[in-house]
Amino acid sequence: MLSSKKLCIIHGNCQGETLTALLGASPEFMAAYEVEYYVNFTRQAIPARSLASCALLLHQHLGDEWGELSSASLRAALGPGARSLCIPNMLFKGYWPFWSNKPGFDYSDVMLDGLLERGLGKDEAMLVAVRGNLDQMFGLEALLRETLVVERGKESLCDVAYVDIIEERFRHEKLFMSVNHPGRTLMLHAADAVLAKLGMPELPESYRQAYPEVQYEFELPIHPQVAGFHGLGFVSEGATYTIYGHPMTYVEYIGLYLDCKLAGRSDFIRYLQGR
């Protein structure tokens, strides 16, 4: 017997994968759609037959440089009557103002890199990193505003608003586990917003209450000074973070970062995993 369900394609990064799981908890959504999830950052191909038969495309915005996987190209490949919604691709540097996505080293930290470039050894670099006045050196409020401006620009291309939630709550609850890994609050919001766009009720309350914090292998440690400056109530003194199965403080983590850099290694993830 042929299924009466329509095809929904979800095209996204790990946030898209989490959204796929959350939408799977909606009885109304699952009664209406069968889902195919495709990973965007690995450039996983989407079969033309799937796009042609797709009734609902949930995608993170990708520019023209992505070629046939760009948002414009995917929408153009949809059949008549198909609907598309742009879902969030959330990133927040407010907790980690020195994070950089520059290639060549995972979880690059421009503050730590700058100290090494000045010729400081590990002990000196750690002393400056931990005890130096970061606000005087870098302007923490300006860096916060900068990341929020970037997210507002991304939000303008999206069908789900989310930046107000970040601004309103980031000091009171931990909204991100690392710069591009939002936790349960934002992911539940994204799922409910998509369901609302489809005229469906939000996720069942029983599911929402039971849904745990989104778990990741890696939590990016928050500098205690950043926590103090922004009044992050959830960061306790001596807080530890999950680093590939190992609890570490911020100081322990940056010690390993500097060790890895000074050893001339670029595979920081493997370095952390091997401990």
C-alpha positions as CSV (number, residue, x, y, z in Angstrom):
1,M,0.0,0.0,0.0
2,L,1.4,3.4,-1.0
3,S,2.0,5.9,1.8
4,S,-0.2,9.0,1.8
5,K,2.5,10.9,3.5
6,K,4.2,13.8,1.7
7,L,8.0,14.1,1.5
8,C,9.9,16.6,3.7
9,I,13.6,17.1,3.0
10,I,15.6,18.6,5.8
11,H,18.9,20.1,4.6
12,G,21.2,21.2,7.4
13,N,24.1,20.7,9.8
14,C,23.9,19.0,13.2
15,Q,21.2,21.5,14.1
16,G,19.1,20.1,11.3
17,E,19.7,16.6,12.6
18,T,18.4,17.6,16.0
19,L,15.4,19.3,14.4
20,T,14.7,16.2,12.5
21,A,14.5,14.2,15.8
22,L,12.3,16.8,17.4
23,L,9.8,17.0,14.6
24,G,9.6,13.2,14.9
25,A,8.0,13.7,18.3
26,S,5.1,15.7,16.7
27,P,2.2,13.3,16.0
28,E,0.7,15.8,13.5
29,F,4.0,16.3,11.6
30,M,4.7,12.6,11.4
31,A,1.2,11.8,10.2
32,A,1.7,14.3,7.3
33,Y,5.3,13.8,6.3
34,E,8.1,11.2,5.8
35,V,11.5,12.8,6.3
36,E,14.8,12.6,4.4
37,Y,17.7,14.4,6.1
38,Y,20.7,15.5,4.2
39,V,23.9,16.9,5.7
40,N,24.8,20.3,4.1
41,F,28.4,20.9,5.3
42,T,29.6,17.6,3.9
43,R,27.9,18.5,0.6
44,Q,25.8,15.3,0.7
45,A,24.0,15.1,-2.6
46,I,20.2,15.2,-2.7
47,P,18.7,13.0,-5.4
48,A,16.9,14.9,-8.1
49,R,13.9,12.6,-7.8
50,S,13.6,13.5,-4.1
51,L,13.6,17.2,-4.8
52,A,11.1,16.8,-7.6
53,S,8.7,14.9,-5.2
54,C,9.4,17.1,-2.2
55,A,6.4,18.8,-0.6
56,L,8.3,20.6,2.1
57,L,11.9,21.7,2.1
58,L,13.4,22.8,5.5
59,H,16.9,24.2,4.8
60,Q,19.5,26.4,6.3
61,H,20.5,29.3,4.1
62,L,23.4,28.6,1.7
63,G,24.6,31.2,-0.7
64,D,25.2,30.8,-4.5
65,E,28.8,29.7,-3.8
66,W,27.3,26.3,-2.8
67,G,26.2,25.7,-6.4
68,E,23.5,23.0,-6.8
69,L,23.2,22.9,-3.0
70,S,22.6,26.6,-2.6
71,S,19.2,27.6,-1.2
72,A,18.2,29.2,-4.5
73,S,19.1,26.1,-6.5
74,L,17.3,23.7,-4.1
75,R,14.2,25.8,-4.2
76,A,14.3,26.0,-8.0
77,A,14.4,22.2,-8.2
78,L,11.2,21.7,-6.2
79,G,8.1,20.7,-8.0
80,P,4.9,22.8,-8.3
81,G,3.2,23.5,-5.0
82,A,6.1,22.6,-2.9
83,R,6.8,24.7,0.2
84,S,10.2,25.8,1.6
85,L,11.1,27.2,5.0
86,C,14.5,28.5,5.9
87,I,15.5,27.1,9.4
88,P,18.1,28.7,11.7
89,N,21.8,28.0,11.6
90,M,22.6,29.5,15.0
91,L,26.0,30.6,16.1
92,F,26.8,32.6,19.2
93,K,30.2,34.0,20.2
94,G,29.0,35.8,23.3
95,Y,30.3,33.1,25.6
96,W,33.4,32.6,23.5
97,P,34.4,35.9,22.1
98,F,37.9,34.7,21.0
99,W,36.7,31.7,19.0
100,S,37.7,31.7,15.3
101,N,36.8,29.5,12.4
102,K,40.1,30.1,10.6
103,P,41.2,26.9,9.0
104,G,44.2,24.8,10.1
105,F,43.3,24.3,13.8
106,D,40.1,23.2,15.5
107,Y,38.5,25.6,18.0
108,S,41.0,28.3,17.2
109,D,41.3,31.0,19.9
110,V,42.6,34.3,18.7
111,M,43.6,35.5,22.2
112,L,45.7,32.5,22.9
113,D,47.2,32.5,19.4
114,G,48.1,36.2,19.8
115,L,50.0,35.5,23.0
116,L,52.0,32.8,21.4
117,E,52.7,35.0,18.4
118,R,54.2,37.6,20.8
119,G,56.7,34.9,21.8
120,L,55.3,34.1,25.2
121,G,55.9,30.6,26.6
122,K,53.1,28.5,28.0
123,D,53.3,29.7,31.6
124,E,53.4,33.4,30.6
125,A,50.6,32.9,28.1
126,M,48.4,31.2,30.7
127,L,49.1,34.0,33.2
128,V,48.1,36.7,30.8
129,A,45.1,34.7,29.5
130,V,43.7,34.1,33.0
131,R,44.7,37.2,34.9
132,G,44.9,39.9,32.2
133,N,42.0,42.4,31.9
134,L,40.2,41.0,28.9
135,D,37.7,43.8,28.7
136,Q,40.4,46.4,28.5
137,M,42.3,44.4,26.0
138,F,39.5,43.4,23.7
139,G,36.2,45.2,24.6
140,L,33.9,42.4,25.6
141,E,30.6,44.3,25.2
142,A,31.6,45.3,21.6
143,L,32.4,41.7,20.8
144,L,29.0,40.6,22.1
145,R,27.2,43.3,20.0
146,E,29.2,42.1,17.0
147,T,28.1,38.5,17.2
148,L,24.5,39.6,17.7
149,V,24.6,41.8,14.6
150,V,25.8,38.9,12.6
151,E,23.0,36.7,13.8
152,R,20.4,39.4,13.1
153,G,21.6,39.4,9.5
154,K,21.3,35.6,9.3
155,E,17.9,35.8,10.9
156,S,16.7,38.2,8.3
157,L,17.1,35.4,5.7
158,C,15.3,32.8,7.9
159,D,11.7,32.0,8.6
160,V,12.3,31.4,12.3
161,A,13.3,34.3,14.6
162,Y,15.6,33.4,17.4
163,V,18.0,36.2,18.3
164,D,15.6,37.9,20.8
165,I,15.7,34.7,22.8
166,I,19.5,34.7,22.8
167,E,19.6,38.4,23.9
168,E,16.9,37.9,26.6
169,R,18.2,34.6,28.1
170,F,21.9,34.1,27.5
171,R,22.9,35.4,30.9
172,H,20.5,33.3,32.8
173,E,20.7,29.9,31.1
174,K,23.3,28.2,29.0
175,L,21.9,28.4,25.5
176,F,24.9,27.0,23.6
177,M,27.3,24.2,24.4
178,S,29.8,25.6,21.9
179,V,29.6,28.4,19.3
180,N,27.4,26.5,16.8
181,H,25.8,23.9,19.1
182,P,22.6,25.3,20.7
183,G,21.0,23.5,23.6
184,R,17.4,22.4,24.3
185,T,15.8,25.9,24.7
186,L,16.7,27.1,21.2
187,M,16.2,23.7,19.5
188,L,12.7,23.3,21.0
189,H,11.9,26.8,20.0
190,A,13.0,26.1,16.4
191,A,10.9,23.0,16.2
192,D,7.8,24.7,17.7
193,A,8.3,27.6,15.2
194,V,8.4,25.3,12.2
195,L,5.3,23.5,13.4
196,A,3.5,26.8,13.9
197,K,4.4,27.8,10.3
198,L,2.8,24.6,9.2
199,G,-0.4,25.2,11.2
200,M,0.4,22.4,13.6
201,P,0.5,22.5,17.5
202,E,3.8,22.7,19.3
203,L,5.5,19.6,20.6
204,P,3.5,17.7,23.3
205,E,4.1,19.0,26.7
206,S,5.0,15.6,28.1
207,Y,7.7,15.3,25.5
208,R,9.0,18.8,26.2
209,Q,9.3,18.1,29.9
210,A,11.1,14.8,29.4
211,Y,13.4,16.1,26.6
212,P,16.9,16.4,28.1
213,E,19.6,18.9,27.4
214,V,21.2,18.3,24.0
215,Q,24.3,16.3,24.6
216,Y,27.5,16.9,22.7
217,E,30.9,15.2,23.0
218,F,32.5,18.6,23.4
219,E,31.6,21.6,25.5
220,L,33.7,24.7,24.8
221,P,34.9,26.1,28.1
222,I,33.9,29.6,29.1
223,H,36.5,32.0,30.3
224,P,35.7,32.9,34.0
225,Q,36.3,36.6,33.2
226,V,33.8,36.5,30.3
227,A,31.3,34.8,32.7
228,G,31.8,37.5,35.3
229,F,31.6,40.4,32.8
230,H,28.3,39.2,31.3
231,G,26.9,37.9,34.6
232,L,26.5,34.4,33.5
233,G,24.7,32.9,36.5
234,F,25.1,29.3,35.4
235,V,29.0,29.4,35.4
236,S,30.2,28.4,38.9
237,E,33.6,28.9,40.3
238,G,35.9,26.1,39.0
239,A,33.2,25.0,36.5
240,T,34.1,21.9,34.5
241,Y,33.2,21.1,30.9
242,T,32.8,17.8,29.0
243,I,35.8,17.5,26.7
244,Y,35.4,14.2,24.8
245,G,34.6,12.3,27.9
246,H,36.8,14.1,30.3
247,P,35.8,16.9,32.7
248,M,38.1,19.9,32.5
249,T,38.2,23.4,33.8
250,Y,38.9,26.4,31.6
251,V,42.5,26.6,32.8
252,E,43.1,22.9,32.2
253,Y,41.6,23.2,28.7
254,I,43.8,26.2,27.6
255,G,46.8,24.4,29.0
256,L,46.2,21.6,26.6
257,Y,45.5,24.1,23.8
258,L,48.8,25.8,24.3
259,D,50.6,22.4,24.6
260,C,49.2,21.3,21.3
261,K,50.1,24.6,19.6
262,L,53.6,24.7,20.9
263,A,54.1,21.1,19.8
264,G,53.4,22.2,16.3
265,R,50.3,20.0,16.0
266,S,47.1,21.0,14.2
267,D,44.9,18.0,15.1
268,F,43.6,19.5,18.3
269,I,40.5,17.3,18.4
270,R,42.6,14.1,18.1
271,Y,45.0,15.6,20.7
272,L,42.1,16.0,23.2
273,Q,40.5,12.7,22.4
274,G,43.8,10.9,23.0
275,R,44.2,12.0,26.6
